[in-house]
Amino acid sequence: MTEPPFDRWLEDLERRHLAELSFAQVRKGLQAVSSLYVERRGRIGSGAVFEGEGKRAAFALFYGPLHHLVVERIVASVGAAEPPLSRVLDLGCGTGAAGAAWALAAGAEVFGVERSGWAASEARRTYAALSLRGRATAGDLLRERLPGRGAAILLGWVVNELGDPSRGTLLPRLLEAARRGARVLVVEPIAARQVPWWGEWEQAFAADGGRGDLWRFSAPLPPLVARLDRAAGLDHRVLTARSLYLPGHQD
Ligand SMILES: C[S@@+](CC[C@H](N)C(=O)[O-])C[C@H]1O[C@@H](n2cnc3c(N)ncnc32)[C@H](O)[C@@H]1O
């Protein structure tokens, strides 16, 4: 019997990341990553999240599966996998988890672009473990050519890492890609203070026929994710996110 791809991916993650590190080291890494996201956001732009084995393992083992589950649910809820897509472009793909969820649902290839070379190589492993076709490359998402019809563009938990000028140039480019037929999904944390630019983006998406949503999902967490969650003093029994979605202009 073949295992579901999600379980196979989690097994691969655990085998690799827990080969060198103990559970306690990953838990410590998770607490450091979580503190960067919540209290020390200023250091994120310098790539501090991926400095050190513990933080890398925590991101891959904990945030990757959580982002995968959240994007899977959002894509299903807004109907973003129908009709099927030829490719998903995952901008700031991290370890590839979020774009992989959309690509699996839509029967698409996945292309990740990621500033961190370590995360891009981890994304390649994610795609392989999930039997997805595609590739992940190290680069700046702002330099990427954006596709149109038949493709999707995902920005998962990354727009808030960009500076105001970069966000300002990215927004019209995303709207223009949607006018050429691309489906565009932006996902961010629910905490409003982390996304002061949200109102402006939401208005722009709505003006072009898009939607903005706040999500609360209760999803059973994979066992290791649930253990790390408890051990690090976090609480992700209910998954939350906010999203903006443009379905792509249809002629
Ligand atoms: C919070 S992580 C989210 C990763 C992934 N999207 C996910 O959902 O798991 C944000 C990622 O965006 C990447 N990133 C930030 N600015 C970027 C840029 N200008 N170009 C490419 N990647 C970028 C960071 O290196 C990091 O991996």
The ligand as a Tripos MOL2 file, in Angstrom:
@<TRIPOS>MOLECULE
LIG
   27    29     1     0     0
SMALL
NO_CHARGES

@<TRIPOS>ATOM
      1 C1          7.8360   33.2490    6.7580 C.3       1 LIG1
      2 S1          8.7180   32.5240    5.4710 S.3       1 LIG1
      3 C2          7.3940   31.7030    4.6040 C.3       1 LIG1
      4 C3          7.9110   30.6360    3.6850 C.3       1 LIG1
      5 C4          6.8500   29.9120    2.8680 C.3       1 LIG1
      6 N1          6.1630   30.8010    1.9580 N.3       1 LIG1
      7 C5          5.8650   29.1970    3.7540 C.2       1 LIG1
      8 O1          4.6760   29.5030    3.6430 O.co2     1 LIG1
      9 O2          6.2720   28.3420    4.5350 O.co2     1 LIG1
     10 C6          9.1120   33.8470    4.3730 C.3       1 LIG1
     11 C7         10.1310   33.4420    3.3140 C.3       1 LIG1
     12 O3         10.2700   34.4580    2.3330 O.3       1 LIG1
     13 C8         11.6320   34.5310    1.9640 C.3       1 LIG1
     14 N2         11.8490   35.8630    1.3780 N.ar      1 LIG1
     15 C9         11.7290   37.0750    1.9860 C.ar      1 LIG1
     16 N3         11.9950   38.0700    1.0950 N.ar      1 LIG1
     17 C10        12.2900   37.4710   -0.0910 C.ar      1 LIG1
     18 C11        12.6610   37.9470   -1.3840 C.ar      1 LIG1
     19 N4         12.7690   39.2580   -1.6280 N.pl3     1 LIG1
     20 N5         12.8860   37.0490   -2.3640 N.ar      1 LIG1
     21 C12        12.7910   35.7090   -2.1260 C.ar      1 LIG1
     22 N6         12.4530   35.1990   -0.9150 N.ar      1 LIG1
     23 C13        12.1960   36.0590    0.0890 C.ar      1 LIG1
     24 C14        12.3730   34.2880    3.2510 C.3       1 LIG1
     25 O4         13.6960   33.8810    3.0260 O.3       1 LIG1
     26 C15        11.5060   33.1820    3.8770 C.3       1 LIG1
     27 O5         11.9100   31.9090    3.4480 O.3       1 LIG1
@<TRIPOS>BOND
     1     1     2 1
     2     2     3 1
     3     2    10 1
     4     3     4 1
     5     4     5 1
     6     5     6 1
     7     5     7 1
     8     7     8 2
     9     7     9 1
    10    10    11 1
    11    11    12 1
    12    11    26 1
    13    12    13 1
    14    13    14 1
    15    13    24 1
    16    14    15 ar
    17    14    23 ar
    18    15    16 ar
    19    16    17 ar
    20    17    18 ar
    21    17    23 ar
    22    18    19 1
    23    18    20 ar
    24    20    21 ar
    25    21    22 ar
    26    22    23 ar
    27    24    25 1
    28    24    26 1
    29    26    27 1
@<TRIPOS>SUBSTRUCTURE
     1 LIG1         1 GROUP 0 **** ****
